[in-house]
Amino acid sequence: MIAYSIISILSLSLCYFIYLAFVKAKNHQFSRFFLLLILVGGLSAPLLPISNLFESNLPTVNLDFNAEDIFAGHPRELTIEASNDLSSEQTLIPFEEKKPNPLNILSIIFGLITSIFILRFTRNLLLIYKKLKISNFGKQGKYRVFMSKANEESFSFFNYIFIEDERNKTTLEYILAHEKAHADQLHSVDLIIVEVLLCFFWFNPALWLLKKEIIQNHEFLADEAVLKKGFGKNDYASTIFNFCRAKQTSLASSFSFINTKKRITMIYKHHPSKLKLFLNLFSALSLFASVLVFSSFAAERSDPKFVVLLDAGHGGIDPGNLQHGIQEKDINLKIASTLQKLSDRDVEIRLLRDEDEFIDLKHRLEIAKTSSADLLLSLHLGGGNKNGVQGFYNPESSSAAASKEIAEDLVSVFKDKASKINEGKFIILQSKKPSVLLEVGDFASNENSNYFNSEVGQQKIAEKIFKSLKTIAENR
């Protein structure tokens, strides 16, 4: 969240300066399009996997070895992982209450401020609705024209137009034409989009600057539309100069004096040549595309994926626990494969084995040591009379503290009262990186074995584990 906020502010700020340098006051219709484009693009670019388009597909590593070579001369000797009797290997560890996470406090503050902006947005809608209810109106084609009290602003909201009734006929004609232009061009849609974005991205200063530019460009567009109807430039400019209001409803397009000097200047300004206009607009779009790519790459580098090397326990000649003809090794692999499909831009699941093959424990450990993964997670099913989900970590590992915390997070997501955290000195947990052996339940009963062997059960287990991994990735 913090990385995204910084990159989105930088991205939107760059887009803002591109607009000022190449687009503003060149072509008002394109300016409107470009402003909306950079609003959406600047805020979404850090979330888009644009960088993936520039990455080549690397071949997967082939674990080229043979089980017969490993057991040459010892065909019956087999090291079984997480055997049914773990009493000599484990110590029960109680859960510890975690300290408050500063990121959670920031999330609460963000939520409160966002709620205030949502209330502000709702209030503005209600104010407009209230005006519609208490004001008298007359119909002019598709427009509803409301006559407001003296010293109140004139504005439009979609096809609803509010104008001050104490004005001379000529002035009212200019104002009405101006507000109709706002209504015809649906400027209220732009303002609603900006206000909704501000509810959630209020912390982005570039968004506030772009809102100001959007409102100003709306005025330029409305002025341009009025002049195209044949109104004189001098008379219309005089009306703009004499008609001054300091207050504006944030969701409405008003006949405003805020940018009077700029509006009058724009009325008399000569448009650039078509070639110069084309070069400016082409440069703006090219630079905008560069900003999108930069933002995507920056987000990818600043917030790298949390990579999990997932070890589907057992395999090949090692079936693991057996229950009514169902082999643990097969279920472990199915859950692991389902879990891998859930990988996203935040969490990447890599399988230590992706088929039914035997890999010696020491060789698995070597693979884990040479891997760039952030976590080694060994997936198993419990046997015997153990109840609940079991999480194991090695207390003698250099990453014992991190491994224990991850084990707690993984176990807690199952919300099983019988779940436990254990110390276990298994070979697979002897890696220097955080390593956890997770038993997702007891395989001994018929009910559990049928659940583990079903696609529904495997999907639910995978989703719970991935949910926990997402939380771990966010809080690392």
N, C-alpha and C positions, 0 to 999 in steps of 0.2 A: 504493500500500500504506500509506504513512504517513498520507495524507489519510483513507483508509478506517478505519484504526485509531483516529484521533482522533475521527472522527464516530461510529463504532460505540460507543466508550467513552461519549461524551456521550449518545448515543441510549439505550443500555442503562441508564445512570445515571438519566436522566429517567424511564424506565419503572419503575425500581426505586423511585423516590420516589412515583410515581403509585400503585404497589402499596401502599406503606406508608400513604399518605394515604387511599386510597379502598377498598382491597380486603382488606387483612390483617385477619384475625379477624372478618370480616363473614360470610363463607360459605366453608367450607373446600373444598367441591367446586369452586366458582367460582375460589377462590384457586389451586387446582391448575391448572385450565385457563388462567387468566390468566398464571401464572408461566411455563408452557410456551409460551404465545403470545408473551409479550414476549421470551423467550429467542430464539425463531426470528425474530420480527419485528424486534427490536432489532439483531440481527446481520446480517440480510439486507436491511433497508430501504435502507442506503446503496448497495446493488448493484441495487436495483429501479428501473426507469424510470418511477416514479410521476409524476415531474414532466412526462413527455410527455403525460399525460392533461389537463394544464392548459394545454398549448401549442396554439395554432392552427396549422393547416397553411398555411404561406406559399407563395405561387405561385413557381415557378421563374423565373429571369431569362430573358427571351427576347432572344437576340442578333439584333436586327432590322437586318440589312444584306444587301447583295446583292454577290456576287462580281463581277458585271458593272460595278457602280458603281466598285469598287476598281480594276479594270483598264481603265476607259474610256480609249480611245486607245492602250492598250498591251496588246492581247489576247494577245500571245505572251510577254510578260515575266513570269517566275514565279520567285520566290525559293524555292529548294529547301532544306529543313532537313536538316542532317546528311547532306551529300552523300557519295558513295562515297569521295571523296578528301578526307580531313580532315587531311592532313599539315601544311597551312599554318595550321590552326586549333587544333591540339592539341599538348600536350606530355605525355609519359608521366610519371606520378608514382608512385613506389614507395609501398607500404603502410607506414604508421608504426605501431609498437607503441603501443597505447593504455595510458594510465595506469589503475590500479585504480579502479573506481567505488565510492565509499563505500556506495552502495545495495546493491552486490553483497556487500560485507562484512557489512552488516546482514542480508541474506538468509541468509548462511551461519550467523550467530549465531542467527537465528530458527529455522533448520532444526535446529540442534544442540539447542536448548532444547525444541523441539517433539518431537524424537526421545526426549528424556529423559522427557517426559510420556507419550508413547506406550508406552515401556517400563514406566513406573509403572502405567499402566492395565492392561497385559498381566500385570504381576506380581500385581496385585490379583485378577485373574481366576484366575490360577494358584493363589493362596493359597486361594481358595474351593474350587477343584477339589481341592486337596490335602486340605482338611478333609472333603470328601465321601468321599474314598477311605479315610481313616484312622478315621473316626468310625462308631460303631454307630448304626443307625436303626431306627425302627418306623414303619409306615404307618398314617395316620389319614385315610381317604378319599383325596383327591387329594394330600395332604401327606405329605412324608417328614420325620419328626421325628428329629433327631440329638441325642443326649445328649452335651454337651460337658463338659470337665473343670471343676472348681471354679475360681472367679475368672476364668472366661472369659466374654466377652460373649454375650448372647443376641441373635440376629439372624435375619433371613430373607432369602433370595435366591430370588425367584420362589416355587416351592412347596417349597423346601428350608428347613426351620426348625431352627435350632440353639438349644437351651436348656440352661441349667446344671442338672445332675441333683441337686445338693445344695440343694434348696429344698423347703419344705413344699407340701403338695398344693394349698392354696388359692392360694398365690403362683404356682405353676406353671400353674394354671388361668387366672389373669389374664394371665400372660406369653404363654401359648400362644394365647389368644384375641386378644391384641394382635398377635402376629406373623402369625396367620392373616389378620387384617385387612389387614396390609401385603401379604401374598401375594395375597389376593383382589382387591385394588385395583391390582395390578401396579405398585407403587411402584418396583420394581427397574428398570422401563423408564425412568422419569423420571431415575433416578440414572445409568443408563448413558448417556442422552442428554447429561446435564450433564457427565459425565466425558469423553465423546468431544469435546464442544465445548471443554472446558478443555485438551485436548491441543493444540488449534490456536489458541485464544484465551486462553491463560494470562496474557497481558499485560493483560487487561481486568479491572480490580478489581471492576466491577459484577457480572461473572459469578460471582466468588467470593462476593459478598454474596447473590446470588440463589440460589446453591447452598445456602447456610445457610438461607435462607427456605424453600426447597423441602423440605429435610430436616425443618425444624420443622413445616411444614404437614402432612407425612406423619404426624408424631406426633399432631397434632391430629385428623387423619382417623381414624387407628387408635384413638385414645382414644374418639372419637365412636362408632365402630362397636362397640366393646366395651360401652359404656354402653347402646346400643340393644338389646343382647342381654339386658338385665335385671340386669346387675351393679350393685351399689350404689355410689353416688358416693363415699361416705366410705371404704369398704373399698378401692376401686380407687385413690383418691387416696393412701391410706396406703401401698399397694403401690408406687406411683410414687415416693413420698418415701423409702422404705426401700431401694429397689433402685437402686443407684448404680454407674455404670461410666463411666470417663473416656475409654476408647478405643473407636473404631468403625471398621469396615472401610468404606472410601469407597463401595463398590459395594453395600453391604448396608443394609437397614432394621433398626435395632436398638431394643430397649427401653432407651432412653437416659435418663440423668439430667441431660444437658447443659442442657435447657430445663425443668427440673422445676418451677420456680416458675410459669413461663408456662403450662405444661400444666395444673397444678392450678388456676390462675386461670381457664383456659379451660373447665375442667370445670364450674365453678360460674357461669360468665358467662351472662347472659341475652341471647338473640339480638335484634337490632334488628327493628323493624317492617318489614313487607314493602315499604311505600312508601319508607322510608329506605334499605332495602337496594337497591331498584331504582334510586333516585337515585344512590347511591354507585357501583353497577356501571355504570350508564349514563355517568356522569361519567368513570369509569376508561377505558371503551372509547372514548369521544370524545377524551379526551386522548391515549390511545395512538395513535389514528388520526392525530391532529395531529403526534405525534412521528414517525410513519412518513413523512408528507409532508415534514416539516421535514428529516429525514435524507436523503431522496431529493434534495430541492432543494439541500441543503448539499453533498452529494457531487458533484452536477452542477456547482455553482459553484466548489467548491474544486479540482476536478480536471476542467477543461473538456476537451472532445474535442480531439484532434489532427486538425486539418482539412487535408486534402490536395486541392489543385486538380490534377486529373489531365488532362494534355493528351495526347490520342490523336493522335500526330503525323500530319501531312498531312491529306488529306480533300478531297472534292469534285473539282475539276479537277486537284488535285495528288495523284497516286497513290502517290508515294514509290517505293521499290524494287519492281521487277517480277520475278517468278519463275514461269515456266510458267503464265502467265495469272492468277496470284495476286497481288493488289495489297497492298502493305504497309499502306496506309491502312485497309483492311478488317480486317486482323488486329489492328492497333493498337487499333481501336475495340472489337473483340470482347473483347480482353484487358482493356481499360479497363472495359467494361460488366460483365464477370465480377468484376473487382476491386471495383467499386462495390457489388455485391451482398453483399460480405463486410463492409461497414461495420458497426460495433458501437458500444457506448457509449464506447469509448476512441478509436477512429479513424473519422473520417467521410471518405468519398471523394466529392468533387464532380467531375463531368465538365465540362471546358471545352467539349467538343462531344459531343453524345449521338446524332448522326446523321451521315450522309455529307454534310458540307458543308465548303466551303472557308472558312477564316478566315485572313486575312493575319497574318503573323508579328508585325508591330507591333501589330495589334489584339489578338492573343493576349496580348502583353505588357501592354497597357493593361488588359485584363480581369484579369490576374494582379495588377497593381499596385493595383487598386481592390477586389480580393477580400480577405476576412477570413481567408483560408487561411493556415496556418502554413508550408506547403511547396508549391512549384510543382514538379510532377514531369512531365516530358515523356517520353512513351513512344515508342520506336522499335525498328526491327529493323535490324541492320547489313547492309551490302552489301559486295561485293568479297571480299577474302581475309582479312578480319579474323576472328579466332577469339575465342570466349568472350564473356562479358558485358562491356560497356563502360559506365563511368560518367563523365559529364562535369560539370565545374563551372567557373564563371567566376572566375579568380584575382583579377580586378580588382573584383569585387563587394564591397560592404560586408559581405556575409554569407558571404564566401568560406570562412572556417574552418568554419562550421556546414554549409555546402553540401558541402564536401569530406568531412566526417565522415559526413554522411548518405549520400553517394555510396559511401563505403567500406562502410557497413552494408548498403546495398542490393545491392551487388555480392557481398559476402562470403556472403550467404545462399544463393547459387546454388552455392557450393562448386566453382567451376570454376577449374582451375589456370591457364587462359589468360585469366582476367578481368583487366581493367586499370582504373586510375583515370586520367583524362586532364583536362588543362586545355583548355577550349573557349570561345571568345569568340563564341558564337552569340547571336543577338538574343533568343531565348527565355530565355537565362540572364542577361539584364541587369536582372532585377528586384532590388530591394533586399532582398526576403525570400529565405530559403534556396531555391535553385533547382537542380535536377539534371536532366540529360538522360540517360536510361537506355536503352541498346540491349541488349535481352534475349537477343541471340544473332545469329549470322550467317545471313542469309536466302538466301545465294547457292546453297547445295547443295540437291539435291532432297530429301534426308533431312530436313534442317532445315525446309525450307519446308512439307513435309507435316506435320511435327510441330506447327509454329506454326499451321497451318490446321486442326488437329484440336481438338475440344472438350476432349479429355483434356489435350493440350498447353497449351491456353489456361488451363484450370483450374489446372494445376500451376504455371504461371508466375505466375498471379494469387495463388495461395496463398503462394508463396515471397515475393513482393513484400509482401503483406499481413503476413506473419510478421515481416519486417524492419521494417515501419512500426509494428507493435505494440511491438517492442523500442525503437524510436526514441521512441515516445510515452511509454513507461514511464521512459526515462532522460533525458528532456528537462529 
